[in-house]
Amino acid sequence: MDGKAARLKEKPTSIKISDICAWIETMDEALRCIQKDVNEVKDLIKKLHHSGGCKFGTG
């Protein structure tokens, strides 16, 4: 038996549905925050681009 199998035999992992749900909610919240930040950055780039202060993608 290799080390990994021995560890699994020693300590059975019991994952509860509530743990999975809590993890999903946490990830969902984190993704919403990231999306908000991404949208703010996109808006900032648009503003800079329209004001002529930013030369992204203009070659």
C-alpha positions in Angstrom: 0.0 0.0 0.0 1.5 3.3 -1.0 1.5 6.4 1.3 -1.5 8.0 -0.2 -3.7 5.0 0.2 -2.6 4.6 3.8 -3.5 8.2 4.6 -6.9 7.8 3.1 -7.5 4.7 5.2 -6.4 6.4 8.4 -8.5 9.5 8.0 -11.8 9.0 6.1 -13.0 12.3 4.6 -16.6 13.0 5.3 -17.9 15.8 3.2 -21.3 17.1 4.1 -23.7 18.6 1.6 -23.8 21.7 3.9 -20.1 22.1 3.6 -20.3 22.0 -0.2 -23.2 24.5 -0.2 -21.2 26.9 2.1 -18.2 26.6 -0.2 -20.3 27.3 -3.3 -21.9 30.3 -1.7 -18.4 31.6 -0.7 -17.1 31.1 -4.2 -20.2 32.7 -5.7 -19.7 35.8 -3.5 -16.0 35.9 -4.4 -16.8 35.7 -8.1 -19.4 38.5 -7.8 -16.7 40.7 -6.2 -14.2 39.8 -9.0 -16.8 40.5 -11.7 -17.6 43.9 -10.1 -13.9 44.8 -10.1 -13.5 43.6 -13.7 -16.5 45.8 -14.7 -15.0 48.8 -12.9 -11.7 48.3 -14.7 -13.5 47.9 -18.1 -15.4 51.2 -17.4 -12.2 53.0 -16.5 -10.5 51.8 -19.6 -13.4 52.9 -21.7 -13.3 56.4 -20.1 -9.6 56.7 -20.6 -9.9 55.5 -24.2 -12.7 57.9 -25.0 -10.9 60.8 -23.4 -7.8 60.1 -25.6 -5.6 59.4 -22.6 -5.3 55.7 -23.4 -4.0 54.2 -26.5 -4.9 50.5 -26.0 -5.3 48.6 -29.2 -4.5 51.5 -31.5 -1.3 50.0 -32.8 
